[in-house]
Amino acid sequence: MYKCYLNMKLVILFLFIISVCWCKQGFGPGEQDWDYAEVRKGAHMFWWLYYTTADVEKPESKPLIIWLQGGPGGSSTGYGNFEELGPLDSNLNPRNHTWVKDYNVIFIDNPVGTGFSYVDSTSLLTTNNAQIARDLVECLRSFYKKLPQFESTPLYITSESYGGKMDIEFALLLDQEIKEGKIKSNLKGVTLIDSWISPIDSVLTWAPFLLETGMIDIDGYERIDKEARKCQDLLDSGRYTEATNQWSQTETVIFSVTQNIDFYNILTKVKGYPIRYNSNFVHGLQLRQASDSLNSIMNNEVKKALNLSSDIYWTESNGQVFSTLGEDFMKPVIHIVEEVLNTTSIKVQVVSGQLDLIVDTPGTYKWVMDMHFKDKRNWLNAKRKPLLANRYIEGYVKKYGTFEFYWVSRSGHMVPADNPYAMAKILENLTNE
């Protein structure tokens, strides 16, 4: 009898351990998990999961959202997490509008070489978007192997800037692997926030956008437009790396003409040129300057809490990752967005902050209007409606079928941080089936 009682106690203890060990304490509030996925031999991609803090019995009952930062080379685990949407801000204060309140959120340092991700040799850095997509699928495969309870959970891939270019190809490849039975996943939708889908459309609209918002005069317009046209000529002739270099030269002229405008929000108050300008900007779609303390937080408190190797040095943005993708940087992926809309059931949200310059609304709207997809006529005929949050208009939306376009008011490039009210409604629309 005693032996039976003892065995029963052991069973109860075992079940208790199982129930509390689905997650662990990481850095900051709430349960978390994290790990490395060896996506290729010698290429190690880091992911960091925040379990939702919603009042649910099982976290996997709430949607799973992946966040991909831009750059390429910007760190999701650092910038996206602490500067935009994680549970703590860069001063380590609780964020009122964290996504973790309603969703499980995975930050992935991608491509390899970014943030806490690393490669054993620089020859293993990715050189094109297709390689990035394959690595992301392998990372997700590794994630599901460790946490299989999320395989059936609705999955959404969200992204910003260059992250959107990676996001859409990742989604298409993942959908193919799901259909072929190579991976079990419940992919439902993607969100492309101020995304680098058609680079040249952004570059060619910089001059008119700045002119029409009063940031430059006609002389400035002509100087910027001249450089933008050079970029188009190089792209049209297939000289892709040179087009990338000309892209950065066009930015340099804009800095000069505007006396140092903020590319990520044209209304940001900035000090005059050349105080803020530095050559690091032209290494990629870099991030708005993060807090001075973020680098220290990531390389000290976070690294210690997550028990990561001291040999890995976290940086906000890796210029070498960008440089290796220089040939691919200016290439468009509009055709991949079209393929997703035409061949899958994946919901696609395109989100544009009205005050963003780097991926401005006119350029984004142009490539959307130039797309060919099966529901385009119905989407064009759909009524554009206000995006309401607490009875305030936070932007506008036009949607039909699996395609949605959002104009976000009072927001620049970093929509989750600039207008969290609008972002919350967009996520609500994304995850409502």
C-alpha positions in Angstrom: 0.0 0.0 0.0 2.8 2.4 1.0 4.7 1.5 -2.2 1.6 2.3 -4.3 1.2 5.6 -2.5 4.8 6.4 -3.1 4.6 5.6 -6.8 1.5 7.8 -7.0 3.4 10.7 -5.4 6.2 10.2 -7.9 3.7 10.3 -10.8 2.1 13.5 -9.4 5.6 15.0 -9.0 6.6 14.0 -12.5 3.4 15.5 -13.9 4.0 18.7 -12.0 7.5 19.0 -13.3 6.3 18.5 -16.8 3.6 21.1 -16.3 6.0 23.8 -15.1 8.9 23.1 -17.4 7.2 23.9 -20.7 9.0 27.2 -20.3 11.8 28.8 -18.4 12.7 32.2 -16.9 14.8 34.3 -19.3 15.4 38.0 -19.1 12.6 40.1 -17.9 9.0 39.1 -17.0 7.1 36.1 -18.2 8.1 32.6 -19.3 10.5 32.3 -22.3 12.5 29.8 -24.3 15.4 30.2 -26.6 17.9 28.1 -28.5 20.2 27.9 -31.5 19.2 26.1 -34.7 22.0 24.9 -36.9 20.3 25.7 -40.2 23.4 24.6 -42.2 26.6 23.0 -41.0 28.4 25.8 -39.3 25.5 28.3 -39.6 23.8 28.9 -36.3 20.5 30.9 -36.0 19.3 32.2 -32.7 15.6 32.4 -31.7 14.0 33.8 -28.5 10.4 33.0 -27.7 8.2 34.9 -25.3 5.2 32.9 -24.2 2.0 35.0 -24.1 1.0 36.5 -20.8 -2.7 36.2 -21.7 -4.8 34.4 -19.2 -5.0 31.0 -20.9 -4.5 27.4 -19.7 -2.1 26.6 -22.6 0.0 29.3 -24.3 -0.2 27.4 -27.6 -4.0 28.2 -27.7 -3.0 31.7 -28.7 -1.4 32.6 -32.0 2.3 32.3 -32.6 4.0 35.4 -34.2 7.5 35.5 -35.7 9.2 38.9 -35.9 11.9 39.6 -38.5 13.9 42.8 -38.3 15.3 44.7 -41.3 18.8 45.7 -42.4 19.7 43.1 -43.6 21.7 42.6 -40.4 19.4 44.2 -37.8 18.8 42.2 -34.7 15.2 41.1 -33.9 16.2 40.0 -30.3 17.6 43.4 -29.6 16.0 46.2 -31.6 12.6 44.7 -32.4 12.3 43.3 -28.9 13.4 46.2 -26.7 12.8 49.2 -29.1 9.5 48.2 -30.6 7.3 45.4 -29.3 8.7 43.2 -26.5 7.6 43.2 -22.9 10.4 45.6 -21.8 11.5 48.8 -23.5 15.2 49.8 -23.8 15.1 51.3 -20.4 13.9 48.0 -19.0 10.5 49.4 -18.1 7.4 47.4 -18.9 5.9 48.2 -22.3 2.2 48.9 -22.2 1.7 47.8 -25.8 3.8 44.7 -26.0 2.5 42.0 -28.4 3.2 39.4 -25.7 0.0 40.4 -23.9 -2.0 38.7 -26.6 0.4 36.5 -28.6 3.4 34.2 -28.4 6.2 36.0 -30.0 9.4 34.6 -31.5 12.3 37.0 -32.3 14.7 35.5 -34.8 18.2 37.0 -35.4 18.3 36.6 -39.1 20.2 36.2 -41.5 22.9 34.2 -39.8 25.6 36.5 -38.5 23.0 38.9 -37.1 22.6 39.6 -33.4 23.3 36.5 -31.4 23.3 34.3 -34.6 26.7 33.4 -35.9 28.6 31.4 -38.5 31.8 29.4 -38.1 33.1 31.0 -41.3 32.1 34.2 -43.2 31.8 32.0 -46.3 28.6 30.7 -44.7 26.8 34.1 -44.7 23.9 34.3 -47.1 24.2 36.0 -50.4 20.6 36.0 -51.6 17.0 36.0 -50.4 16.4 32.4 -51.4 19.1 31.2 -49.1 17.7 33.3 -46.3 14.3 31.7 -46.8 15.8 28.2 -46.6 17.6 29.0 -43.4 14.4 30.4 -41.8 12.5 27.2 -42.7 15.2 25.1 -41.1 15.2 27.4 -38.0 11.4 26.9 -37.7 11.8 23.1 -38.2 14.3 23.1 -35.3 11.9 25.2 -33.2 9.0 22.8 -33.7 11.3 19.8 -32.9 11.9 21.4 -29.5 8.4 22.7 -28.9 6.0 20.4 -30.9 3.0 21.7 -29.1 3.1 24.8 -31.4 2.9 22.8 -34.6 -0.9 23.2 -34.8 -0.9 26.8 -33.5 -1.8 29.4 -36.1 1.4 31.0 -37.2 1.9 34.5 -38.5 5.2 36.0 -39.9 5.5 39.7 -39.2 8.4 41.9 -40.4 9.7 45.4 -41.0 11.8 47.0 -43.7 14.2 44.5 -45.3 12.6 41.9 -43.1 9.5 42.0 -45.3 11.6 41.0 -48.3 12.8 37.9 -46.3 9.3 37.3 -44.8 7.5 36.8 -48.1 9.9 34.4 -49.6 10.1 32.5 -46.3 6.3 32.2 -46.3 6.1 30.9 -49.8 8.8 28.3 -49.2 7.2 27.3 -45.9 3.8 26.9 -47.6 5.4 24.6 -50.2 7.1 22.5 -47.6 3.8 22.2 -45.7 2.0 21.1 -48.8 4.7 18.5 -49.6 4.5 17.1 -46.0 8.0 18.1 -45.2 7.1 20.2 -42.2 4.0 20.4 -39.9 3.0 24.1 -39.4 -0.2 26.1 -39.4 0.9 29.1 -41.4 -2.0 31.6 -41.8 -0.6 35.1 -42.7 2.2 37.6 -43.1 2.5 41.3 -42.3 4.9 43.4 -44.3 5.5 46.7 -42.5 7.3 49.4 -44.5 8.9 46.6 -46.4 11.7 46.6 -49.1 9.6 44.7 -51.7 10.3 47.0 -54.6 13.4 49.0 -53.8 13.5 51.1 -56.9 9.9 52.3 -56.4 11.0 53.7 -53.0 14.1 55.4 -54.5 12.3 57.0 -57.4 9.6 58.4 -55.1 11.9 60.0 -52.6 12.3 63.3 -54.5 8.6 63.9 -55.2 7.6 62.8 -51.6 10.0 65.2 -50.1 9.0 68.0 -52.4 5.3 67.5 -51.7 5.8 67.4 -48.0 7.8 70.7 -48.1 11.1 69.1 -47.1 12.9 70.3 -50.2 12.6 72.8 -53.0 12.8 72.2 -56.7 16.6 72.5 -56.7 16.7 69.7 -54.1 14.2 67.7 -56.1 16.4 67.8 -59.2 19.5 66.8 -57.3 17.9 63.9 -55.6 16.0 62.7 -58.7 19.2 62.8 -60.8 20.8 60.3 -58.4 17.7 58.2 -58.2 17.6 57.9 -62.0 21.2 56.7 -62.0 20.2 54.0 -59.6 17.4 52.9 -61.9 19.7 52.8 -64.9 22.1 50.5 -63.1 19.3 48.2 -61.9 17.8 48.0 -65.4 21.2 47.0 -66.8 21.6 44.2 -64.3 24.5 46.0 -62.4 23.0 45.1 -59.1 25.9 45.8 -56.7 26.5 49.2 -58.4 22.8 49.9 -58.0 23.1 49.3 -54.3 26.1 51.6 -54.1 24.1 54.3 -56.0 21.2 53.8 -53.7 23.4 54.8 -50.8 24.8 57.7 -52.8 21.2 58.9 -53.3 20.7 58.8 -49.6 23.9 60.8 -49.0 22.5 63.6 -51.3 19.2 63.6 -49.4 21.1 64.1 -46.2 23.0 67.0 -47.7 19.9 68.6 -49.3 17.7 68.3 -46.2 20.4 69.0 -43.7 20.0 65.6 -42.1 16.4 64.5 -42.3 15.4 61.4 -40.3 14.8 58.7 -43.0 12.5 56.8 -40.6 10.2 59.7 -39.7 10.3 62.9 -41.6 8.8 64.9 -38.7 11.5 63.8 -36.2 13.4 66.8 -34.7 17.0 66.3 -35.6 20.3 68.2 -35.3 21.6 69.7 -38.5 23.9 68.0 -41.0 26.5 66.6 -40.6 26.3 66.1 -36.8 24.1 63.0 -37.0 25.2 61.6 -40.3 27.7 58.9 -40.4 28.9 56.4 -43.0 27.4 53.4 -41.1 23.9 54.5 -42.4 24.7 53.5 -45.9 25.6 49.9 -45.0 22.0 48.9 -45.2 18.5 49.7 -44.2 19.9 50.5 -40.8 17.8 51.1 -37.7 16.8 54.3 -36.1 19.5 54.8 -33.5 18.7 52.5 -30.5 19.3 53.6 -27.0 22.9 53.9 -25.9 22.3 51.2 -23.2 20.9 48.5 -25.5 24.4 47.3 -26.6 25.4 46.9 -23.0 22.1 45.2 -22.0 22.4 42.7 -24.8 26.1 41.8 -24.1 25.9 41.7 -20.4 22.5 41.2 -18.6 20.8 39.4 -21.5 23.7 37.2 -22.4 24.2 36.3 -18.8 20.5 35.5 -18.2 20.2 33.4 -21.3 23.6 31.7 -20.5 25.0 32.5 -24.0 28.7 32.2 -24.9 30.9 35.1 -24.1 32.5 34.6 -27.5 29.4 35.9 -29.3 29.3 39.6 -29.4 25.9 41.1 -30.1 25.6 44.1 -32.4 22.6 46.1 -33.2 23.3 45.8 -37.0 25.9 43.8 -38.8 27.4 45.6 -41.8 29.1 42.5 -43.0 25.8 40.7 -43.3 24.5 43.6 -45.5 27.6 43.7 -47.6 27.4 40.0 -48.4 23.9 40.6 -49.7 24.9 43.7 -51.7 24.2 42.0 -55.0 20.7 41.0 -54.0 19.8 44.2 -52.1 18.1 46.2 -54.9 16.3 43.2 -56.5 12.5 43.3 -56.2 10.4 40.5 -54.9 7.0 41.7 -56.1 6.6 38.5 -58.1 6.8 36.5 -54.9 4.0 38.5 -53.3 2.0 37.9 -56.4 2.7 34.1 -56.2 1.7 34.0 -52.5 -1.6 35.8 -53.3 -2.3 33.7 -56.4 -1.3 30.2 -55.2 -1.8 30.1 -51.5 -4.5 30.9 -48.9 -2.0 33.0 -46.8 -3.3 36.4 -45.7 -1.0 39.2 -46.8 -1.0 42.6 -45.1 1.0 45.5 -46.5 1.5 48.2 -43.9 2.8 51.7 -44.7 3.6 54.5 -42.2 2.7 57.8 -43.7 5.8 59.6 -42.3 8.3 57.0 -43.4 10.8 58.1 -46.0 13.1 55.1 -46.5 10.1 53.0 -47.7 7.7 55.8 -48.4 4.0 55.3 -48.9 4.0 56.5 -52.6 6.6 53.9 -53.5 4.8 51.1 -51.6 1.4 52.0 -53.1 2.9 52.1 -56.6 4.2 48.5 -56.5 0.9 47.3 -55.0 -1.0 49.0 -57.8 1.3 47.4 -60.4 0.8 43.9 -59.0 -1.2 41.2 -60.8 -3.2 39.0 -58.5 -6.4 37.1 -58.8 -8.5 39.3 -56.4 -7.1 42.6 -57.6 -10.2 43.9 -59.3 -12.3 43.2 -56.2 -9.6 44.7 -54.0 -9.6 47.9 -56.1 -13.4 48.1 -55.9 -13.4 47.6 -52.1 -14.2 50.6 -50.0 -11.3 52.2 -48.2 -12.3 52.4 -44.5 -10.9 54.2 -41.4 -8.8 52.1 -39.1 -10.4 52.9 -35.8 -9.0 52.3 -32.3 -10.9 53.7 -29.3 -13.0 55.8 -31.8 -9.9 57.5 -33.1 -8.8 57.2 -36.7 -5.3 55.7 -36.7 -5.1 55.2 -40.4 -7.1 53.6 -43.3 -7.5 50.1 -44.7 -8.6 48.6 -48.0 -9.0 44.9 -48.0 -10.5 42.0 -50.0 -10.0 38.3 -49.7 -6.5 37.6 -48.6 -5.0 41.0 -49.3 -5.0 44.0 -47.1 -3.3 47.4 -47.5 -2.9 49.8 -44.5 -2.1 53.5 -44.4 -1.0 54.2 -40.8 -1.3 57.8 -39.5 1.2 59.4 -37.2 3.8 56.8 -37.9 7.1 56.5 -39.6 9.1 53.3 -40.4 8.7 51.6 -37.0 4.9 51.3 -36.9 4.8 49.1 -33.8 6.6 51.7 -31.8 5.2 54.8 -33.5 1.5 53.9 -33.5 0.9 50.9 -31.3 -2.9 51.5 -31.4 -3.0 51.1 -35.1 -0.7 48.1 -34.9 -2.9 46.4 -32.4 -5.9 46.6 -34.8 -3.8 45.4 -37.7 -2.7 42.3 -35.7 -6.3 41.8 -34.6 -7.3 41.7 -38.3 -4.4 39.4 -39.1 -5.2 36.8 -36.5 -9.0 36.9 -36.8 -10.0 33.9 -39.0 
